[in-house]
């Protein structure tokens, strides 16, 4: 097996801003696995404020770890991922990198066997439709209005807004959506904005508008405060940075008050994300299958694989912006939503691997 690792940074068509970061290009790590004349690919979207990983740390880890990457069957891949000793700790500390490794191996197995990745993991293939959330960053009001108008023209009804924190600004944005789309579902993402439960309470009391959920209101690592907050407010809490590993689920007192936003890259890959989602369902959580901003179509396809494998439908799906956000994608068949946020995959016979990568490696 030959492994190659690359940084990929496609420019965004528009900058994307929230409380924790502002981005104007993708920050992605690619793996190319070459074995028996076949090329297969995996993708990681490391985020330091989520799993502690960066593009540089991912590349360093992968280059040092590549000698151990010998899984050439689904069983050997599964054994490698769940090995209960030193490697388990190593992989848990490098979740985005582990995702890229797993994807490359699954991509290889799908291509060499000429079947869908669903068949490789024992799931049922569905071409969709999959329905996606409109996500709008905390940008200048003119740009915000343009982005909302674009999503509205696509007849999208499910919205996630990156929170500004000024109640008047956030209220006005919500009212613009509700006035245009009375049946809209709206959730807010605070990206770990506040320090205390009282600050969150005060914000929600001032906002005084119904929302489906509030994502990551408190600083990272605040499980005790999150449990306290869930008892103090009526709004359900969505966990993202606080839900990267399956052990994180044990930190929550009342799962029915929480929604988990599970992203394939930050959760360590497809198989770990499926395991986390099924554990969450059993405990009483609801689940969103999300995406890191700037993902290529490779990770978009990986997320649809997760949805196809789950025993229950997720509450929502995020991502699939494709070249609506990226100046260029990695694959020849870009996966991105269309009217009503709808995405359809090819028929199963044409759904081989995670995508046919068309990319000039020398430009990396």
C-alpha atoms as one frame of an Amber mdcrd trajectory, in Angstrom:
protein
   0.000   0.000   0.000   1.253   3.465  -0.897  -0.080   6.451   1.031   0.207
  10.103   0.013  -1.059  13.084   2.014  -1.893  16.596   0.832  -3.235  19.902
   2.116  -6.103  21.293   0.024  -7.321  24.876   0.344  -9.930  25.803  -2.263
 -11.077  29.437  -1.944 -14.630  30.154  -0.821 -16.855  32.235  -3.055 -17.992
  34.068   0.080 -16.360  34.347   3.516 -18.035  32.389   6.318 -17.989  33.868
   9.826 -19.122  32.735  13.273 -18.124  33.330  16.887 -15.177  30.884  16.848
 -13.645  31.538  13.424 -13.854  33.255  10.057 -12.927  31.345   6.902 -12.427
  32.305   3.292 -11.019  28.987   2.077 -11.278  25.280   2.764  -8.853  23.767
   5.275  -8.746  20.136   4.261  -6.357  17.179   4.326  -6.538  14.578   1.572
  -5.272  11.015   1.602  -4.550   9.065  -1.560  -4.224   5.316  -1.104  -2.709
   3.419  -4.043  -2.945  -0.361  -3.960  -2.832  -2.879  -6.807  -3.112  -0.097
  -9.377  -6.195   1.439  -7.749  -6.350   4.991  -6.339  -8.679   5.703  -3.437
  -9.252   8.899  -1.479 -10.162  10.148   1.978 -10.768  13.613   3.404 -10.355
  15.268   6.795 -11.520  18.740   7.837  -9.501  19.370  11.025 -10.620  22.207
  13.294  -8.503  23.200  16.295 -11.517  24.545  18.201 -13.371  21.224  17.706
 -10.954  18.276  18.026  -7.691  20.141  18.609  -6.358  19.168  15.173  -4.950
  21.419  12.460  -3.982  20.734   8.858  -0.325  20.593   9.925  -0.968  18.244
  12.872  -3.064  15.961  10.645  -0.347  15.758   8.015   2.327  15.072  10.649
   0.227  12.353  12.274  -0.594  10.667   8.982   3.018  10.637   7.795   4.178
   9.084  11.075   1.273   6.646  11.292   1.109   5.435   7.706   3.268   2.359
   8.383   0.415   0.891  10.469  -2.211   1.376   7.743  -2.493  -2.105   6.287
  -6.257  -2.771   6.427  -7.349  -4.196   3.065 -10.689  -5.739   4.059 -13.693
  -4.406   5.926 -13.077  -6.762   8.836  -9.445  -5.699   9.188 -10.482  -2.022
   8.971 -13.071  -2.549  11.701 -10.554  -4.355  13.898  -8.033  -1.563  13.441
 -10.534   1.170  14.330 -11.846  -0.471  17.516  -8.566  -1.927  18.812  -8.860
  -1.502  22.593  -5.407  -0.360  23.644  -2.797   2.179  22.623  -4.143   2.701
  19.087  -7.610   3.473  20.409  -6.185   6.353  22.439  -4.089   7.537  19.497
  -7.032   7.530  17.092  -9.323   9.257  19.594  -6.779  12.070  19.753  -6.695
  12.340  15.935 -10.331  12.044  14.906 -10.243  14.000  11.641  -7.112  12.180
  10.484  -8.699   8.831  11.391 -11.725   9.802   9.294  -9.535  10.352   6.227
  -7.787   7.000   6.721 -11.058   5.110   7.071 -12.610   6.847   4.054  -9.638
   5.958   1.834  -9.874   2.295   2.789 -13.666   2.194   2.296 -13.248   3.996
  -1.024 -10.683   1.404  -2.095 -12.887  -1.539  -1.038 -15.874  -0.079  -2.885
 -13.887   0.491  -6.072 -12.070  -2.835  -6.108 -15.365  -4.681  -5.519 -17.335
  -2.465  -7.937 -20.128  -1.831  -5.451 -21.482   0.991  -3.310 -19.802   1.816
  -0.011 -23.128   0.900   1.623 -22.629  -2.687   0.471 -19.145  -2.727   1.988
 -20.435  -1.792   5.450 -23.667  -3.811   5.206 -26.086  -0.877   4.827 -28.955
  -0.398   2.382 -28.278   2.051  -0.429 -30.740   4.875  -1.048 -30.219   7.567
  -3.645 -32.363   9.945  -1.584 -33.684  12.507  -1.698 -31.633  13.959   1.164
 -32.788  17.358   2.462 -30.312  19.967   3.706 -30.378  22.941   6.037 -29.767
  26.502   4.866 -26.859  27.860   6.923 -26.152  31.596   7.069 -23.077  33.032
   8.764 -22.817  36.152  10.901 -22.054  38.585   8.100 -22.840  42.205   7.245
 -26.561  42.776   6.901 -26.509  43.423   3.155 -24.676  40.142   2.570 -26.943
  38.361   5.061 -29.992  39.571   3.129 -28.481  38.375  -0.159 -27.728  34.945
   1.278 -31.201  34.602   2.746 -32.776  35.678  -0.564 -30.749  32.998  -2.373
 -31.855  30.242   0.028 -35.437  31.511  -0.032 -35.470  31.399  -3.841 -34.568
  27.709  -3.515 -37.682  27.288  -1.310 -35.640  26.101   1.663 -37.547  25.980
   4.973 -34.949  24.675   7.447 -32.460  27.315   8.655 -29.446  27.505  10.929
 -28.180  30.976  11.759 -24.757  31.733  13.148 -25.605  33.869  16.145 -24.524
  37.494  16.298 -25.149  37.859  20.030 -26.785  41.268  19.748 -30.408  40.402
  20.440 -31.789  43.082  18.135 -29.713  41.777  15.214 -30.627  38.131  15.781
 -34.319  38.932  16.332 -34.499  40.932  13.105 -32.915  38.068  11.144 -35.332
  35.505  12.574 -38.285  37.776  11.861 -37.166  38.217   8.239 -37.206  34.448
   7.790 -40.531  33.886   9.561 -42.217  36.743   7.691 -41.151  35.204   4.389
 -41.553  31.544   5.432 -44.160  31.177   8.217 -43.484  27.434   8.601 -39.691
  27.817   8.773 -37.711  25.749  11.264 -34.927  27.852  12.796 -32.014  26.992
  15.056 -29.204  29.231  16.265 -25.521  28.367  16.575 -23.627  30.289  19.263
 -20.271  28.541  18.672 -19.370  28.526  22.403 -20.095  32.232  22.890 -21.030
  32.486  26.582 -19.283  31.744  29.871 -22.274  31.252  32.180 -25.791  29.845
  32.322 -27.152  33.251  33.336 -25.765  34.888  30.191 -27.579  32.338  28.004
 -30.802  32.754  29.986 -30.641  36.516  29.633 -30.099  36.276  25.873 -33.032
  33.881  25.345 -35.308  35.952  27.591 -34.489  39.067  25.555 -34.860  37.229
  22.238 -38.342  35.974  23.194 -38.812  34.056  19.924 -39.311  30.302  19.490
 -36.397  28.387  17.955 -35.860  24.669  17.436 -32.565  24.625  19.308 -29.522
  26.586  20.442 -26.199  25.066  19.392 -23.128  25.187  21.644 -24.062  28.156
  23.844 -21.274  27.625  26.419 -17.488  27.416  26.304 -16.018  24.038  25.433
 -15.699  21.501  28.255 -18.702  22.756  30.256 -20.754  19.570  30.645 -21.809
  20.425  34.198 -22.962  23.864  33.106 -24.722  22.425  30.049 -26.732  20.065
  32.257 -27.597  22.995  34.507 -28.583  25.101  31.501 -30.876  22.375  30.126
 -32.890  22.543  33.359 -33.022  26.348  33.340 -34.288  27.015  29.787 -37.093
  25.668  27.584 -35.020  25.657  24.389 -33.305  22.383  23.474 -29.504  22.438
  23.361 -27.550  21.221  20.339 -24.086  19.775  20.969 -21.293  19.940  18.406
 -17.855  20.484  19.969 -19.182  18.696  23.066 -20.089  15.589  21.026 -16.966
  14.287  19.269 -16.521  10.932  21.042 -19.039   8.336  22.122 -17.964   8.789
  25.761 -19.198  12.417  25.574 -22.781  11.110  25.557 -22.357   9.787  29.099
 -21.813  13.344  30.373 -25.423  14.389  29.710 -28.063  13.976  32.429 -31.279
  14.291  30.358 -30.625  13.278  26.721 -34.154  14.220  25.602 -33.233  17.905
  26.115 -30.249  17.643  23.770 -29.668  17.242  20.041 -26.307  15.988  18.768
 -24.723  17.477  15.657 -22.545  14.609  14.412 -20.056  15.412  11.652 -18.174
  12.560   9.973 -14.786  14.290  10.084 -14.882  15.402  13.744 -16.316  12.056
  14.931 -13.506   9.944  13.487 -15.129   8.650  10.316 -18.207   6.898   8.996
 -18.225   3.876  11.318 -17.633   5.920  14.474 -20.363   8.377  13.464 -22.852
   5.555  12.894 -21.946   4.023  16.264 -22.353   7.386  18.009 -25.715   8.027
  16.360 -27.101   4.612  17.275 -25.909   5.013  20.866 -27.525   8.460  20.908
 -30.854   7.110  19.652 -30.808   4.400  22.324 -30.213   7.007  25.050 -32.967
   9.347  23.814 -30.987  12.024  21.981 -32.067  13.386  18.621 -29.399  13.640
  15.925 -28.354  15.986  13.151 -25.831  14.773  10.579 -23.714  17.854  10.009
 -20.658  18.997   8.069 -17.578  21.162   8.550 -17.751  24.276   6.409 -15.542
  23.765   3.355 -16.006  20.014   2.970 -15.682  18.648  -0.545 -18.135  16.246
  -2.147 -16.102  13.347  -0.728 -17.292  14.093   2.802 -20.764  15.008   1.548
 -21.043  11.485   0.159 -19.655  10.022   3.393 -22.432  11.767   5.352 -25.125
  10.308   3.073 -23.602   6.889   3.741 -24.097   7.481   7.468 -27.737   8.485
   6.916 -28.346   5.383   4.787 -26.916   3.199   7.555 -28.919   4.637  10.471
 -31.909   2.915  12.058 -33.723   6.284  12.365 -33.882   9.400  10.219 -31.842
  12.332  11.533 -33.592  15.520  12.540 -31.697  17.422   9.828 -28.698  17.282
   7.502 -26.122  20.023   6.975 -23.582  20.558   4.230 -23.766  19.727   0.497
 -22.992  23.317  -0.549 -20.478  22.128  -3.164 -19.486  24.833  -5.626 -22.121
  27.184  -4.252 -19.452  27.807  -1.591 -16.205  26.355  -2.995 -14.485  27.901
  -5.995 -13.871  24.329  -7.142 -14.573  20.853  -5.798 -12.391  17.747  -5.859
 -14.631  15.409  -7.829 -16.027  15.320 -11.330 -19.635  14.870 -10.107 -20.178
  17.577  -7.483 -22.731  16.730  -4.803 -24.732  19.812  -3.852 -28.332  20.517
  -2.948 -30.808  22.151  -5.291 -34.410  23.338  -4.881 -35.878  22.766  -1.401
 -32.402  21.765  -0.223 -32.743  18.449  -2.035 -29.868  16.206  -3.098 -30.217
  12.984  -5.076 -27.380  10.504  -5.527 -26.822   8.365  -8.644 -28.468   4.970
  -8.990 -26.678   2.340  -6.928 -24.911   0.761  -9.912 -23.199   4.122 -10.556
 -22.442   4.925  -6.897 -18.944   3.466  -6.615 -16.709   4.856  -3.882 -16.939
   8.385  -2.499 -16.308  10.121  -5.806 -14.027  10.231  -8.811 -11.317  12.717
  -7.812 -10.136  15.079 -10.514  -7.326  17.073  -8.999  -3.839  18.175  -9.973
  -1.632  16.859  -7.173   1.313  18.959  -8.312  -0.678  22.063  -7.404  -0.913
  21.062  -3.733
